[in-house]
């Protein structure tokens, strides 16, 4: 928020909380739904200030019976969830609150997020809603995990039904991506494997040893070729494991994103090493003559690497965001500790 806007909100809130609790509840719920709109938009900074001044705010509910805690899960705003994560037993009380349709917070985690939040949370790799559901499920008391809403649906049943299409789309996308990348890795492995038996500069007729065996360039060639072959092979195996995955809900949380990230990394390493093999070969071949072709090759060698990074950076960032979000979702924060301390006072 703009500093002045935040300061104004604090001043207005400081005046508002001097009213009776009934009046505060009316002003929050009826005319302008301040805290609930802030929760929908993910404005954790404003909510932090308001809650610090008026801790009972966490118990206020909107027209649907949702607290800001529930809205944070529904709209996938983990920072707002974390504001009230470390408030002790109060957290357990909020977890079991049911809305007007008898949905608890786990039912809300089982729903699909709004379209504008679905892309942010899921990214390009897989539906991260599985991570949200798993994390909330860990916090829920066992008795309420299997609770049913007014339609007789448990949170697990609701999650399977609402995410069936999304899981299928994620599986299809993951397989197509793995197949394409594995094809590239296979081509690289084939090329560098053949290059290992085609030593630049030919070999000695009597011994079969390379003519430039004592040259540093040939050593670089051998090391680069080995790295490229190993990394491309690792990439092939990684993408193969993605294709043969069972594609269960839990796999979308950690296994598949990590495998995809590892496959892309090893593929990038294999491309780097392959370009090093190509440049080194040119230096060996043109060592006794002009080195202009070799110099040009070295100058343009980074171009494929730069193109790879530019074209895949969005995918890589999405996968990293997916993993980090799953790791950081609904964990203790310093703000939560401060709120807990103030609540005790």
Beta strands, then each sheet from edge to edge (+ up, - down):
end
